[in-house]
C-alpha cells in the first residue's frame, strides 16, 4: 500500500521532479525520467515512475504503490528488492507527462491554438498523485528552457505569473495516439467553464481567436463577466467586438462599468456608435462618460494640483512628522510625501503609512521609493486613468520635461469626476 508520508495537498511541478535521483534501500538506482498517468476519472492519476539508468541499463517502470517518499528538493525513494522485474518501457496507451504533454500546443474547442504547455502541476490526494493543472505561464516557459532561477525570481516578483495555468478539468481526455512529436492538448472549457475564467485570462484568450469564434464565446457570457472582460481587451479587438453587438447590448455592458471604464471603451468606437450607446444609458452616467470623452485627450497639466507635500532628501522623519499636520491642512494630496532636490527635481516618494512606520532618526533618502510611477505634463487624461487603474495609487506625481516636480493628479479628479470642470 502507498506510504502515507506524502501529505494530502502536497503540490509539485513536473519540472522540479524530472531528473531527481531515485534510490532503493538507500542505494541510487537512476533518475526520474517521467511520470506515467492514466485517465480513469476527472484527473489523470500517476500510475508509474519511469526511472532512467546509465551505462546502457534498461529503464525501470516502477508502480506508484512502490514509491515511499517523494519531494521536490530531495531524492525519490522506492521500495523494490531488485530492479530486473521492473525493466521495461511504457506500453502503448500509457501517457508519459514529460514526453507526451510538455511543449504540446493547447487548442480551444474549435482547434485554434491558444497556448503551449510548459509545465504540469501535480497534487497528492489520499496517497495518490494527480495531474491537476497545465502551466502555460511565462515562468513555466523560463523553467522549460532551463532558466529556473530566473523563473523563480520573476514568479516571486509577479504573482500574476502564478495564475497562468489551466485546470486539468478543462482539458479533454488525451487521445490514445498522443506521442512525443504528434498530437495536441485540447480544451473543453470555452463554453462549459466560461464563468470560472478570470476576465483578464479570458481577454487574453479572446484576443488570440478569429472574429467569429471570439463573438461566439463572448455572446455566451453574462453581462457582468462580459463587461469585465471587455474592459481588459485591447482597443482594436474592443472595436471589433462592439461592432458585432447590438447597440442595446453594448449599452448594457457600458452601464455595468465605471464612467472612466465606459469612456475608455467608447473612445475606441466610432463617434456615431458612441452617441447611440450614450443615448441608452441613465442620464447621470451618460453625462459623466460624455465629460470624460470630451476631455479624453486633454493634457494632464490641466488637472495637476501644485498643493502637495514635499521635502528635501536629508530631512529627518521626526521633523517631517512634526510639521506634516500643518502642511496637510493646505494640501490637496496628503497620502504621499514627495522628495525633491534643491532645483525641485523629483527624487522619490513616500507613502504616509511608510513614513509613520519609519524610525524617527531616519532621513527621507533612506526610506523613499526612487522608482516612481509618474506622468509628464504633456500626457493625456486617458494615459493618467490607465496608470490609476493599473497601480491603484491615490495620486500620481506630474513632472515637466526636465524632471521638475510640478504637482500631482489626485485619483478622485479623474476617476470620480470631482474636478471643478465637471461641475
C-alpha positions in Angstrom: 0.0 0.0 0.0 1.1 3.6 -0.7 3.1 5.0 2.1 1.2 8.0 3.6 4.3 10.2 4.1 3.3 12.2 1.1 0.8 14.5 2.8 -2.5 15.4 1.2 -2.4 18.7 -0.7 1.4 18.5 -1.3 2.0 20.1 -4.7 4.8 19.6 -7.2 5.8 21.0 -10.6 6.8 18.3 -13.0 9.9 20.3 -14.0 11.1 20.1 -10.3 10.7 16.3 -10.2 12.2 15.3 -13.5 15.9 14.4 -13.1 15.6 13.7 -9.4 17.8 10.9 -8.1 15.9 7.7 -7.4 17.0 5.4 -4.6 16.0 2.0 -3.3 17.1 0.9 0.1 19.4 3.9 0.3 21.2 2.9 -3.0 21.0 5.0 -6.1 19.2 3.2 -9.0 18.8 6.0 -11.5 17.0 9.3 -12.1 13.3 10.1 -12.5 12.8 10.4 -16.3 9.0 10.7 -16.5 5.6 10.1 -14.8 3.1 7.8 -16.4 -0.6 8.6 -16.0 -3.9 7.1 -16.7 -7.2 8.9 -17.1 -9.7 7.0 -15.1 -11.6 9.9 -13.6 -11.7 13.7 -13.8 -7.9 14.0 -13.2 -5.1 11.9 -14.6 -3.6 9.6 -12.0 0.1 8.8 -11.8 0.4 5.0 -12.1 4.2 4.6 -12.7 7.5 6.3 -12.4 9.9 5.9 -15.4 13.4 5.6 -14.0 16.2 6.1 -16.4 19.6 4.4 -15.8 23.1 5.0 -17.1 25.7 2.7 -18.6 23.2 1.1 -21.0 20.9 -0.4 -18.4 17.3 -0.6 -19.3 14.8 1.9 -17.8 12.6 0.8 -14.9 8.8 1.2 -14.9 8.0 1.4 -11.1 4.4 1.3 -9.9 3.3 4.3 -7.8 2.5 1.9 -5.0 6.2 1.3 -4.7 7.0 4.9 -4.0 7.7 5.6 -0.4 9.0 9.2 -0.5 8.7 12.0 -3.0 9.6 15.6 -2.6 10.8 18.3 -5.0 14.1 19.0 -3.0 15.5 15.5 -2.4 15.7 12.1 -3.9 12.8 9.8 -4.7 12.6 6.7 -2.6 11.2 3.5 -4.0 10.7 0.0 -2.4 12.0 -2.7 -4.7 14.1 -5.7 -3.9 15.7 -6.0 -7.3 15.5 -3.9 -10.5 15.1 -6.7 -13.0 11.4 -7.3 -12.6 10.7 -3.6 -13.4 13.0 -3.3 -16.5 10.6 -2.2 -19.3 9.4 0.8 -21.2 5.9 2.3 -21.1 3.5 0.4 -23.2 1.1 1.6 -25.9 -1.7 3.8 -24.5 0.3 4.8 -21.4 0.8 8.6 -21.3 4.1 10.0 -20.2 3.7 13.6 -19.0 7.1 14.9 -19.8 7.5 13.1 -23.1 3.9 13.3 -24.4 2.4 16.5 -23.0 5.2 19.1 -22.4 5.6 21.5 -25.3 2.3 20.5 -26.8 0.1 23.1 -28.3 -3.0 23.9 -26.2 -6.1 24.1 -28.5 -9.5 25.5 -27.8 -12.7 23.5 -28.5 -12.6 24.7 -32.2 -8.9 23.6 -32.7 -7.5 27.1 -32.5 -4.1 27.4 -30.8 -4.2 29.2 -27.5 -1.0 28.4 -25.6 1.8 25.9 -25.2 2.3 23.5 -22.2 5.5 24.5 -20.4 4.9 22.6 -17.2 2.4 20.5 -15.2 1.3 20.8 -11.6 0.7 17.6 -9.6 -1.1 17.3 -6.3 -1.2 14.4 -3.8 -4.6 13.3 -2.6 -5.4 10.3 -0.4 -1.9 8.8 -1.0 -2.2 9.1 -4.8 -0.7 11.7 -7.2 -2.8 13.5 -9.8 -2.0 16.0 -12.6 -4.1 19.0 -11.7 -3.0 21.9 -13.8 -1.4 22.7 -17.2 1.1 25.6 -16.8 1.3 27.9 -19.8 2.9 30.8 -17.9 6.0 32.8 -18.8 7.6 31.5 -15.7 6.8 28.0 -16.9 8.5 28.8 -20.2 11.6 30.0 -18.5 11.8 26.8 -16.4 11.3 24.8 -19.6 14.3 26.3 -21.3 16.5 25.8 -18.2 16.3 29.3 -16.6 14.7 28.1 -13.4 16.4 30.7 -11.2 15.2 33.5 -13.4 11.7 31.9 -13.4 11.6 31.7 -9.6 12.8 35.3 -9.3 10.1 36.6 -11.7 7.4 34.4 -10.1 8.3 36.0 -6.8 8.0 39.5 -8.2 4.8 39.0 -10.2 2.1 37.0 -8.6 0.2 37.2 -11.9 2.5 34.6 -13.3 1.3 32.2 -10.7 -2.2 32.2 -12.3 -1.4 31.5 -15.9 -2.5 27.9 -15.5 -5.3 25.8 -16.9 -7.0 23.3 -14.5 -6.9 19.8 -15.9 -10.6 19.6 -15.6 -10.7 22.0 -18.5 -8.6 19.5 -20.6 -10.3 16.9 -22.8 -9.3 13.3 -22.5 -5.9 12.9 -24.1 -6.0 11.0 -27.4 -4.7 7.5 -27.5 -2.3 8.3 -30.3 -0.6 11.2 -28.4 3.1 10.8 -28.8 6.4 12.7 -28.5 6.1 14.5 -31.7 2.4 14.3 -32.6 -0.9 15.5 -31.2 -2.1 18.5 -29.1 -3.7 19.1 -25.7 -7.3 20.3 -26.3 -9.6 22.3 -24.1 -13.3 21.7 -23.5 -13.6 24.8 -21.5 -14.6 27.7 -23.6 -18.4 27.3 -23.1 -19.0 25.0 -20.1 -16.4 26.6 -17.9 -16.5 30.3 -19.0 -17.8 31.6 -15.7 -14.8 30.2 -13.9 -12.2 32.0 -16.0 -10.8 35.4 -14.8 -11.7 38.3 -17.1 -8.0 39.1 -17.6 -7.3 35.5 -18.7 -10.4 35.3 -20.9 -9.5 38.6 -22.6 -6.1 37.0 -23.5 -7.8 34.0 -25.0 -10.3 36.1 -27.0 -7.6 38.2 -28.4 -6.0 35.1 -29.9 -9.1 33.8 -31.7 -10.6 34.8 -35.0 -13.5 37.2 -35.0 -16.3 34.6 -35.5 -15.1 32.4 -32.7 -14.5 35.5 -30.5 -18.1 36.7 -30.9 -19.5 33.2 -30.3 -17.7 32.9 -27.0 -18.3 36.5 -25.9 -22.0 36.1 -26.6 -22.1 33.2 -24.1 -21.0 35.5 -21.2 -23.4 37.1 -18.7 -23.5 40.9 -18.6 -21.1 41.3 -15.6 -18.4 38.9 -16.9 -18.8 40.3 -20.5 -18.4 43.8 -19.2 -15.3 43.0 -17.0 -13.7 41.1 -19.9 -14.4 43.8 -22.5 -12.5 46.3 -20.2 -9.4 44.1 -20.4 -9.4 43.6 -24.2 -7.1 45.7 -26.3 -8.8 48.6 -28.2 -8.5 47.1 -31.6 -10.4 44.0 -30.5 -12.8 46.0 -28.5 -13.9 47.9 -31.6 -14.3 44.6 -33.5 -16.5 43.1 -30.7 -18.6 46.2 -30.2 -19.2 46.5 -34.0 -20.8 43.0 -33.9 -23.0 43.7 -30.9 -26.3 45.5 -30.9 -26.4 49.0 -29.6 -28.7 47.8 -26.8 -26.3 45.0 -25.7 -23.3 47.4 -25.8 -25.2 49.9 -23.6 -25.9 47.1 -21.1 -22.2 46.4 -20.9 -21.2 50.0 -20.6 -23.8 50.6 -17.8 -22.1 47.9 -15.8 -18.8 49.8 -16.0 -17.5 52.8 -14.1 -17.7 56.1 -16.0 -13.9 56.0 -16.6 -14.1 52.5 -18.0 -17.1 53.3 -20.1 -15.3 56.3 -21.5 -12.2 54.3 -22.4 -14.4 51.8 -24.3 -16.5 54.4 -26.2 -13.3 56.3 -27.1 -12.3 53.2 -29.1 -15.5 53.1 -31.2 -16.9 55.3 -33.9 -18.4 58.6 -32.8 -21.9 57.8 -34.2 -21.9 54.4 -32.4 -20.8 56.1 -29.1 -23.6 58.6 -29.4 -26.2 55.9 -29.9 -24.9 54.0 -26.9 -24.8 57.1 -24.7 -28.5 57.7 -25.6 -29.4 54.4 -24.0 -27.6 55.0 -20.7 -29.0 56.6 -17.5 -28.7 60.3 -17.9 -26.3 60.9 -15.0 -23.9 58.1 -16.2 -24.1 59.4 -19.8 -23.2 62.9 -18.6 -20.2 61.7 -16.7 -19.0 59.5 -19.6 -19.6 62.4 -22.1 -17.5 64.7 -19.9 -14.6 62.2 -19.9 -14.9 61.6 -23.6 -14.7 65.4 -24.2 -11.6 65.6 -22.1 -10.1 62.2 -23.1 -7.2 63.8 -24.9 -6.7 66.8 -22.6 -3.2 67.3 -21.3 -2.8 66.2 -17.7 -1.4 69.5 -16.7 -4.9 70.9 -16.6 -5.7 68.5 -13.8 -2.5 68.9 -11.8 -2.6 70.5 -8.4 0.6 72.1 -7.0 -0.7 71.8 -3.5 1.4 68.7 -2.5 3.8 68.0 0.4 7.5 67.9 -0.5 10.8 67.8 1.4 14.4 67.6 0.7 16.1 64.1 1.0 18.1 65.0 4.1 15.0 65.8 6.1 14.6 63.6 9.2 11.4 61.6 9.7 10.8 63.1 13.1 10.9 66.6 11.6 8.5 65.6 8.8 6.1 64.0 11.2 6.1 67.1 13.4 5.3 69.5 10.5 3.1 67.2 8.4 -0.1 68.1 10.1 0.1 71.9 9.3 1.2 71.2 5.7 -1.6 68.7 5.2 -4.3 71.3 6.0 -3.3 73.3 2.9 -2.6 70.3 0.6 -4.8 68.6 -2.0 -2.7 65.4 -1.9 -1.9 64.1 1.6 -1.4 60.4 1.0 2.2 60.9 -0.2 5.3 62.9 0.7 7.4 63.8 -2.3 11.2 64.2 -2.1 12.9 66.8 -4.3 16.4 68.3 -4.7 17.4 71.9 -4.5 16.2 72.5 -8.1 12.8 70.9 -7.5 13.6 67.7 -9.4 11.7 64.7 -8.2 13.9 62.1 -6.4 11.4 59.8 -4.8 8.1 59.4 -3.0 7.0 58.1 0.5 3.6 56.7 1.3 2.3 58.3 4.5 1.9 54.9 6.2 5.6 54.1 5.5 6.6 57.4 6.9 4.7 56.8 10.2 6.2 53.4 10.5 9.8 54.5 9.9 12.4 55.2 12.6 12.3 58.9 13.7 16.0 59.2 13.2 15.9 58.0 9.6 16.2 60.6 6.8 13.8 60.6 3.8 16.6 59.5 1.4 16.8 56.2 3.4 13.1 55.3 3.1 11.9 56.9 -0.1 10.9 54.9 -3.2 13.0 56.1 -6.1 11.3 54.0 -8.8 8.3 56.3 -9.1 5.3 55.9 -11.4 4.9 59.4 -12.9 3.2 61.5 -15.5 4.6 64.2 -17.8 2.8 67.4 -18.3 2.0 66.6 -21.9 0.5 63.2 -21.1 -3.2 62.8 -21.7 -6.1 62.2 -19.3 -6.5 58.7 -20.9 -2.9 57.8 -20.0 -3.4 59.0 -16.5 -6.5 56.9 -16.0 -4.7 53.9 -17.3 -2.0 54.3 -14.7 -4.5 54.8 -11.9 -6.4 51.6 -13.0 -3.2 49.6 -13.2 -1.5 50.7 -9.9 -4.3 51.8 -7.6 -2.5 54.9 -6.4 -4.4 57.8 -4.7 -2.3 60.3 -6.6 0.4 60.4 -9.3 3.2 63.0 -9.5 3.5 65.2 -12.6 6.9 66.2 -13.9 8.0 68.6 -16.6 10.4 67.7 -19.4 13.4 68.4 -17.1 12.1 66.1 -14.3 11.0 69.0 -12.1 8.0 68.1 -9.9 5.1 70.4 -10.9 2.5 68.8 -8.6 0.2 65.7 -8.6 -3.0 64.5 -10.0 -5.4 63.1 -7.4 -7.3 59.9 -8.1 -10.7 61.4 -7.4 -10.3 64.2 -10.0 -10.0 61.8 -12.9 -11.7 58.6 -11.8 -14.6 60.0 -9.8 -15.1 63.2 -11.8 -14.8 65.6 -8.9 -12.6 68.1 -10.8 -14.2 71.6 -10.8 -14.6 71.3 -14.6 -17.2 68.6 -14.1 -19.5 70.8 -12.0 
